[in-house]
Amino acid sequence: MLFSRTEPHNNLPLLPPDKSAFETLEVYKKLADARSALAELKGRLPVIPNPMMLINTLVLQEARASSEIENVITTTDKMFRAFTADKKNIDPETKEVLRYREALWESFTAKYSKMDSDVIINIFRIITEKDESLRDGQVFIGNAYNIVYTPPIHSIVNEKLENWFDFYHSSHELDPLINMAILHYQFEAIHPFSDGNGRTGRILNVLYITDHNLLELPVLYISKHILEHKNKYYQLLSEVTEKNNWKDWILFMLEAVRRTSIFTLDKVNAIYSLFNEVQEKVRSEAASIYSNELIEVLFTQPYCKNKILVEQKIASRNTASKYLNELVKMDILQVHKEGKETLYLHKQLYDILSKNQ
């Protein structure tokens, strides 16, 4: 049966695909480059003394980029402010980005026995705030004038997902990064939910990498590369469906891993360098307020406030403001107003995180 964009793709082939469609020297050279860059990033992460210094910074940037692929757009500044400030007046787009970060972190830290439907449904529900499970109706991708893909009918979604989970958990002779690319295509082709499939699928990419011990923390910023090459991303997804072009799709995803591993490593190195600089400056110029805990808090998010220091038991309510204002005098922090709240911006950290190159 010939593929039709307007007819449900019920004949979506089960995994694994025929290796002859992508086993080429070009793919394995790209794989070696991607594995090398990812290994270098993994080896560098332990220099960061507190994992939250990366989770609340790099993961939020991944959340923003992945959401922007789906035209859910906010700014870096809105996102970081909203993460720290009173949550009452956040715009809907920024709330969606924060929910993506929550879904990624919750699924990463959850002690689930294995990847299954409950895990992906929970991710979907957090991202979308919809009390739904797997879709019970037909959806399509595109619009009424230009349907680009119609996923399988809902009655066979479970069958396709069971095969997806089997492939996820099976030991393969293929490298995990190639498996990740295959799994990502298949998840998007199954399209198991009424909404949020792209974002859920991109969270699953990072979880697969950590599940297979390629990284200890889910900080790889893959969505940056996908966002920068959004049209090609969707084109290559379509080419797997319509032309069985697994090779170019896998090359694209391996290049995404390679480039974003290098990009993330640069961020980690810049954060670590700044951390040491600020640590030494406070220790030498303001020894009365210095503690490792205080310096680490300054790096867990670009914006800080009195309440954070109190909650972390770094300072009492009466002294938290004194500590932060002392850091303002030292040009480490800047005062910013957010409604009735006073926030303190770590401008150098913000600049590192917002720089896109």
N, C-alpha and C positions, 0 to 999 in steps of 0.2 A: 504493500500500500504506500503510495506516494505521500510525502509530508505536505500538509496544508497548514498555513499559519492560522487559518480561521476555524480549523477543526481540532478538537481535543487530541493531544499527542499521546493517546493511550498506548501506542507502540513504542514509547520511550524505552530503549534497550536497558536491560538490567546491567548492573556492574558485575565484574570488571569489563572494561572495553578491551577490544583486541589490541594487544601491545604493538602490533605491526603498524598501527596508525600513528604511533609517536616515538617508537624506539629508534632514534637516530643519533648520530654523533653530535649534531647540533644541540639536541635536547640534553644529552649527558654532559656536554661542556658547560652549558648554562646551569645545569644542576650543580656541578662542581663549584662554580662561581657563587651560586646562591648559598650552598652549604658552607663554604668558606667564610662568607660575610656574616652568616647567621651564627656560626661558631665563634667568630671574633666578638660579636655582640654578647653572646652568652657568657663568654669568659670575662667580659668587662663588667657585667652587671653587679657582681659581688662587691665592687669598690664602693657602691652607694650604701651608706650605713643603715638607712631606713627605707624599706621597699615603698612606703607611702610617698616618698619623694618622687617616685616615678608613676605610681598608680594614679595619684590625683593630678598629675601634670600631663604625662605622655598619653595615658589612656583617655583622658578627656579630649585630647587633640584627635585621637583615633575616632572617638565618638562623634566629634564635630564633622570630620571628613566623611565618615561613613553615612551620616545623616544627610550631608549636603549632596551626596550622590543621588539621594531620593528627593532632592529639592526641599529638604528641611534645613533651612539656612539660618545660622546665627553667627555672631562675630566672636572672635577669641576673647575679647574683653567682656562681652556680655556673659559668656560661658563661665569664665573664671570668677567674675563678680557674683553671679548667681550661685555658684558652688559654695561661696563663703557667706553671702549676705542673707538677709531675711527672705524666705522663699515666697512671700505673699504676692509680690508684684512681678513675677517672672513671666515673660511672653511665652506663648505656647511652643514656639520653635525651640527656644532654649530649654524648656522643660523636657522636650523630647530628647534632646542631646544628653541631658543629665540622666534620663532614664536609660539610655543606651549604655552609659558608663556603669550605672547600677546593675543592669542586666549582665554585662561582661564580668564585673567584679563578683557578683553573687554567684554566677555559674562557675567561675574559676575557683572560688573558695568553698563552694558546696561540696560536701563529702558524699557525692552520689557514687553508687557502686559502678555504674557504667553509663555511657551516653545512651539515652533512650528517648522515647516520645515525651516523657514527663519533663526532661531537661529542656528540650527545644520548645515545648509549649510554655514553660515558665519564662524562658527568654522572650518569646513572642508576647506574652502577657505583660511583662514589665515594660518592654519597648512601647507597646501600643496602648496600654491600659484598657485592653479589651478582655472581657471575661468570656473568651472563646477557646475552643480547642482546634483540632484540625478542621479545615473548611468543609462545609456541608453543601456547597453549591459550586457552580462553575465561575471561574474568573478568566480574564484574558489580560494580556500585556499590550499596551498601546492605547488607542482610543477607538471610538466607533467608526472613524473614517480610515484608520490605519492600524489594524490589528497585526502585531508583529509576532505574537506567539500565544497559543492557547494550551495551557497545561492539561495533563490527564484529568479525566472526570474524577470527582471526589470519591466515588465508590472504590477506586483502585489506588488511592493515595496511600492507604495503609500498606498495601502490597509493595508498592515502590519504596516506601520508607523502611520496611523490614529489610529489604535488600540493601538499602543505604546503610542501615545500622550494621548489618552483617559485614559489609565491606569496611566500615569504620573500625570494627573490632578485630577483623581477621589479620593474621600476619601475612604479609605479602613479600614477594621478592622485589617489588618496586620500592623506591625510596619514599619516605613519608611526605616529602614535599610534592612529589608527583601525585601521590594519593590525595593530598590536600586539594590540589587543583582539580582532580577528578571529582572528588566529593563536592566541591563548591559548585561546579557545573551541574551535577546531578541534583543537588538540593534546589537550585534555582529552577531547573527544568520540572521537578516535581511540583514546586510551588505549593507547599502544603497548607499555607494559611491564607486568610482573606486579605491580609496586609502585612507589611513588615518582613517579607521574605528575604529581601536583599540584605537588610541590616542583621537579621537573625543569621543568615548564611555567612556574613563576614565576621560575626562573633565566633561562629563555629570554626572558621579558619584559624583564628588565634588559639582557641581551645585545643584544636587538633595538634598544633605545634607544641603547646605546653604539655598536653597529654602524652606526647611522644618524646618528651625530655629534650626537645631542641632548644627550648628556653625555659627558665625557671619562673619567669613572670610574664604576664600577657601584655607586653609593652610594644610589640612590633606594630608599626604604624602603616600597615599594608594599604589601608583605604586612601592614604595620601596618593600613592601611585595610581590607584584605580580612578580617583577623582580627576587627576591630571590627564588621564587617558580614557575618560568616560566613554566616549563614542567607540573607541577601539574595544573596550571591555565588553560593551553590549554587542558589537559586531562579531566578536570572536565567540561569545556565548551562542549567538545565532548560527555561526558557522559549524560549531560542533553538532548542533541539531540538524542542520540542513545539508551539510557536506561531510560530516564525520571528521572535521578538521581538528582533531585532538592536538596535533603537534603545535600549531600556532597558539592555541589556547594555553597549553602547558608552558610553552616558552614565555608567554605573557605573564603568567602567574609566578614563574621562577624569577623573571626579571623584577617583578614587584617585590618579591622577598629579598633579592639581592640589593636593589636600590634602597628599600626602606630599612634594611639592616644597617647599611652604611649611614643613612640619614639618622636613624635612631642612635647609633653608636656616637655620632658627632654630638647629638644632644646630651647623651649620658656623660661624655667627656667634658662638655662645656659646663654642665651642672656640677660635676665633681670638682672641676677647677674653681668655679665660683664658690662652692661650698667651703673649700679649703681657705680661700681668700677671705671670706666673711668670718669664718671661724677664727682665723688668726687676728683679724682686725678687732673683733669684739673682745677676744681674750686679752689683747694687749692694750686696748684703749678704753674698755668698759668692763674690767674684771669683776666689778661688783654685781653685774647682772648676767655674767657669762655662765652658760651651762650647755652641754652637748644637746640636751633636750630642746632648749630654746633655739639653737641654730638649726636643728633638724626641722622644727615646726616652720621656720621661715622658708623652708624648701619643699614643704608638702603641698603648697599651693601659692600662687603669686600674691593673693590677697590674704591678709590676716586680720584678726580683731581680738579685742580683750577676751571675749568669751572662749576663744580657742585656747589661749594660754591657761585660763582657769580650768577648763575641761581636761586639759592635759596635765594638770597639777604642776605647772611650771611656775605659776605665780598666783597669789590671791587676787580677788577682785580689786582690791585697793592698789596693788602693785603692778598689775598687768599693764595698765595704761602708762605707768612710769617706765616700764621696760620698753614698750613700743615707742614711746616718745623719745627715749634716749637713742633708739635706733634711727629715728627720724633725724635727730641732730647729727648723727654720724653719716647721713646721706645713704643709709642702707635701705630705709623705707621712706615712702611718701604718703602723706595723708590724703585720703579721698573720701568724699561724702556719698553715701548711698541712702537717700531718703533721710531718715533720722539716725541712721547708723554711721559710725566712723570706721572706715576700712583703712588698712595700711598696705600699700602696694610695694612689693619687692620688685622694683623696676628692672633691675638687671636680670633677674630670673624670668620675668615676663618677656623681656626682649629675646632671651634665648629660646623660649617656648614658641613665641609668635613668629620668629624668623622662619621663612619657608624654604630656605635653601641650605 
